[in-house]
Amino acid sequence: MDSKLEPSDEAQGLRLVRAFLSLPPEKRAEVIAFVEDLVRAQARSEDGKEVSPV
């Protein structure tokens, strides 16, 4: 695997942070609300799962 072709997770994370910070404040608020909705949906789906026997 050529590390030049695939950026590290840290590099991708930094790009996401920079992109987020470059947004205007109202768009940042939309992104935050969207992520909060995703987290709530994930929590609800995990709460509804039953433990399955192995």
N, C-alpha and C positions, 0 to 999 in steps of 0.2 A: 504494500500500500504506500502510495506516495503522499507524504504529509503536506506537500505543496498543493495538492489537488483538493484535499479535504481539510477545511479549517477545524481547529479544535473546538470543543464545546465552549471553552472559555472565550474564544474569539467570536463565536456565534452569539454567545450571551452578551458580550460587549456591544456587538452590532445592534442587537435588539434594544438594549438600554439606550444607546445613542439615538436610534430611530424613535423610541418613545419620547425621549427628552426633546427631540427636534419638533415634535408635534405642538400645535397650539394648545393652550390650556383646556379649551372645550373638548378637543379631540382626546386629550389625555383622560379627561373625566369619562368619556365614552368607553375608552379602552379599560379603565379600571372597573366600570360598571359591568362590562362584558365579562371580564375575568371573574369578578365576584359572582355573577350568575353561573358561570361554569363551575366554580368551586361549590356553590350551593347544590347544583344539579348532581355533581359527583358525590357529595355527601349524602344526598337523598338516595341515590342509587346504591351506595354502599350500605346504608342503613337497611334497605329492603332485602339485601342478600342474606340468605341463610348459610350457615356453615355446612359445607358438604363433607360427608365422610370420605376419607382417603382410601 
